[in-house]
Amino acid sequence: MAENNEEIKNWVEKNGGKPAIIDDPDVTVDKTGLRIDWPGKKDEGLLSTDRKTTRDINWDEFFSIMDRNHLGFMYDDRMIDVSKTWSYKFVNLDVV
């Protein structure tokens, strides 16, 4: 698990990503909506059929949402041959 916000930011930017959020009011499965937007095709499988949209946010907003929802960030640099989408996840710190 990432130790701090700077580690998260450095890992994401080193891998070409940027912070994003789902901008789709019909998404009910993912309450926080946080995503990392990687270069190339957007990973928007959870979004509704009519509105497949994420929007970029700044790091302050990203970390504010993480804090408000008690989320941690786990990543795995060993997953070289898979999409970066599968190399990270948010975890509920209340459960860990």
Backbone bond lengths (Angstrom), bond angles and torsions (degrees), N, CA, C in turn:
res aa  C-N    CA-C-N  psi(-1)  N-CA   C-N-CA  omega(-1)  CA-C   N-CA-C  phi
1 M - - - 1.451 - - 1.526 107.70 -
2 A 1.316 115.13 142.05 1.459 120.27 178.58 1.526 109.33 -62.98
3 E 1.317 115.79 139.21 1.460 121.83 -177.73 1.526 113.00 -78.44
4 N 1.346 116.89 -31.64 1.469 119.24 -176.33 1.528 110.12 -158.22
5 N 1.325 114.67 173.91 1.466 120.84 -177.31 1.523 112.57 -62.85
6 E 1.311 117.10 -36.78 1.461 120.47 -179.44 1.532 111.08 -63.92
7 E 1.324 116.91 -38.27 1.462 120.54 177.40 1.530 110.78 -64.01
8 I 1.328 116.70 -42.10 1.466 120.93 177.90 1.522 109.98 -61.06
9 K 1.328 115.87 -52.64 1.464 121.50 -178.37 1.531 110.72 -57.47
10 N 1.324 117.05 -45.96 1.466 120.56 -179.35 1.526 111.65 -62.30
11 W 1.339 117.99 -43.45 1.459 120.81 -179.43 1.528 111.06 -64.63
12 V 1.329 116.10 -45.63 1.465 120.42 -178.66 1.529 110.32 -62.50
13 E 1.323 117.00 -49.80 1.466 120.02 -177.43 1.528 112.02 -67.83
14 K 1.331 117.68 -35.41 1.473 121.52 177.28 1.533 110.50 -60.49
15 N 1.329 115.80 -31.38 1.463 121.18 -179.08 1.529 113.19 -96.88
16 G 1.331 117.13 10.67 1.459 121.45 173.77 1.515 115.09 84.34
17 G 1.334 118.30 11.10 1.465 120.87 -178.60 1.516 112.93 -94.12
18 K 1.321 113.88 171.31 1.465 121.05 174.56 1.518 108.53 -148.09
19 P 1.322 117.66 154.33 1.458 120.87 -177.45 1.526 111.56 -70.14
20 A 1.328 115.57 142.37 1.468 121.08 -179.54 1.524 108.76 -148.53
21 I 1.305 114.02 168.07 1.461 120.82 177.59 1.526 108.23 -140.14
22 I 1.323 116.40 148.66 1.463 120.44 176.33 1.521 108.38 -69.06
23 D 1.302 115.87 129.02 1.465 122.06 179.25 1.525 107.63 -112.43
24 D 1.341 115.88 62.25 1.460 122.34 -175.55 1.524 108.73 -144.68
25 P 1.320 118.02 105.49 1.462 120.97 -175.98 1.529 114.25 -65.06
26 D 1.321 118.65 -15.66 1.463 120.78 -179.46 1.529 113.25 -83.42
27 V 1.319 117.68 -8.25 1.458 120.01 179.20 1.521 108.61 -77.76
28 T 1.313 115.53 116.74 1.462 119.83 -179.86 1.519 111.75 -113.67
29 V 1.323 117.59 -14.62 1.455 121.50 -178.82 1.527 111.22 -71.84
30 D 1.300 117.00 -39.70 1.461 122.59 -174.71 1.526 108.50 -108.94
31 K 1.312 116.61 96.98 1.460 120.77 -173.43 1.534 113.51 -69.60
32 T 1.335 118.38 -35.07 1.469 119.57 -178.93 1.512 111.49 -82.69
33 G 1.323 118.00 -34.43 1.458 121.72 177.75 1.512 115.29 76.11
34 L 1.331 118.80 5.18 1.464 120.33 -178.07 1.517 111.73 -68.04
35 R 1.300 114.95 141.82 1.460 123.01 177.90 1.518 108.66 -146.56
36 I 1.317 114.78 162.84 1.453 121.74 164.94 1.521 104.94 -109.64
37 D 1.307 116.36 125.77 1.459 121.62 179.28 1.524 107.64 -92.15
38 W 1.337 115.65 110.02 1.460 121.85 179.51 1.522 109.56 -92.03
39 P 1.319 117.99 155.45 1.472 120.17 176.86 1.529 110.52 -58.48
40 G 1.308 115.75 148.53 1.461 120.40 178.72 1.512 111.65 95.91
41 K 1.329 115.32 -153.65 1.463 122.06 -176.77 1.527 110.78 -62.47
42 K 1.326 115.59 131.95 1.461 120.17 179.59 1.520 110.49 -72.70
43 D 1.334 115.45 143.12 1.461 122.30 176.63 1.520 107.50 -90.89
44 E 1.302 116.66 94.79 1.452 120.42 -174.87 1.523 111.83 -127.41
45 G 1.314 116.91 35.22 1.455 121.79 -177.37 1.517 114.84 -63.98
46 L 1.337 118.30 -24.12 1.461 120.46 -179.04 1.528 112.98 -87.82
47 L 1.311 116.74 -5.17 1.458 119.22 -175.29 1.526 111.35 -83.59
48 S 1.322 115.40 159.96 1.461 119.81 -179.09 1.526 110.86 -67.11
49 T 1.289 115.91 159.46 1.455 121.50 -177.24 1.520 112.42 -61.75
50 D 1.328 116.89 -37.13 1.460 120.69 -175.31 1.522 113.86 -80.37
51 R 1.327 117.67 -30.65 1.459 120.45 -174.79 1.524 110.12 -129.56
52 K 1.292 116.72 92.48 1.463 120.58 178.17 1.519 108.31 -99.27
53 T 1.327 115.97 83.46 1.448 119.52 -171.41 1.521 112.07 -137.44
54 T 1.305 115.53 130.99 1.453 120.83 164.34 1.525 105.79 -118.33
55 R 1.319 114.84 159.21 1.461 117.50 175.67 1.518 108.64 -130.75
56 D 1.313 114.58 144.90 1.449 120.31 178.57 1.522 109.50 -68.50
57 I 1.336 115.76 144.24 1.455 121.67 173.93 1.524 107.49 -130.05
58 N 1.325 116.26 165.82 1.456 118.18 177.80 1.530 109.71 -86.38
59 W 1.307 115.58 168.06 1.460 120.10 -177.19 1.523 112.18 -63.92
60 D 1.328 118.09 -35.39 1.472 120.12 178.94 1.524 111.12 -60.12
61 E 1.337 116.77 -45.42 1.462 120.87 178.77 1.534 110.63 -65.50
62 F 1.314 116.46 -42.61 1.462 122.14 179.08 1.532 110.54 -56.72
63 F 1.332 116.66 -51.55 1.461 120.31 -178.09 1.521 112.43 -70.83
64 S 1.310 117.36 -29.85 1.468 120.89 175.42 1.536 110.42 -63.74
65 I 1.322 116.73 -42.70 1.471 121.41 178.10 1.527 109.86 -66.16
66 M 1.328 116.95 -41.23 1.466 119.73 177.32 1.529 110.46 -60.50
67 D 1.330 116.49 -46.67 1.473 120.55 -179.29 1.520 111.56 -62.89
68 R 1.316 116.00 -46.86 1.468 121.68 -178.00 1.531 111.79 -59.88
69 N 1.328 116.32 -31.96 1.463 121.54 -177.42 1.531 113.02 -102.29
70 H 1.322 116.50 8.64 1.475 122.42 178.72 1.522 111.86 53.53
71 L 1.343 115.57 51.67 1.456 120.64 -177.74 1.518 111.89 -105.07
72 G 1.314 115.10 143.69 1.446 122.65 168.87 1.515 108.57 -107.89
73 F 1.316 116.55 172.68 1.463 122.06 -176.66 1.525 108.34 -130.40
74 M 1.318 115.64 121.17 1.461 120.93 176.89 1.529 108.58 -112.78
75 Y 1.321 115.37 140.34 1.460 119.66 176.65 1.515 109.38 -141.68
76 D 1.333 115.34 160.47 1.452 121.17 -177.60 1.519 108.94 -135.94
77 D 1.320 116.85 107.96 1.463 121.35 178.98 1.521 112.87 -74.15
78 R 1.319 118.02 -10.63 1.463 120.41 -179.07 1.523 112.00 -77.06
79 M 1.319 117.82 -13.22 1.473 121.25 -176.88 1.525 110.00 -86.19
80 I 1.317 115.52 65.10 1.462 121.79 -174.43 1.523 112.41 -71.59
81 D 1.318 117.20 -38.72 1.462 121.01 -172.67 1.523 114.39 -90.89
82 V 1.314 118.04 10.36 1.455 120.81 178.35 1.520 109.74 -119.47
83 S 1.305 114.89 164.66 1.453 120.35 178.25 1.523 109.62 -59.07
84 K 1.320 116.35 141.86 1.472 120.51 177.60 1.528 110.89 -59.57
85 T 1.318 117.79 -23.01 1.459 121.34 177.66 1.521 111.10 -56.34
86 W 1.317 117.10 -33.48 1.457 121.82 -177.17 1.522 113.04 -92.24
87 S 1.329 118.33 0.12 1.457 120.37 -175.47 1.530 113.37 -98.21
88 Y 1.335 117.46 5.58 1.460 120.28 177.51 1.521 109.86 -144.80
89 K 1.327 114.63 161.37 1.461 119.17 172.25 1.524 108.94 -159.36
90 F 1.313 114.42 157.07 1.459 121.65 174.09 1.532 107.49 -94.48
91 V 1.330 116.13 140.01 1.454 120.88 179.58 1.516 110.10 -125.00
92 N 1.306 115.78 144.30 1.457 122.44 178.74 1.524 108.75 -77.29
93 L 1.321 116.99 113.89 1.465 120.90 -177.97 1.517 113.16 -70.48
94 D 1.315 117.68 -16.85 1.455 121.25 177.40 1.526 111.58 -73.05
95 V 1.336 116.42 -18.73 1.454 121.58 -176.53 1.525 111.21 -102.07
96 V 1.317 116.47 -27.42 1.477 121.60 -174.86 1.505 111.21 -66.41
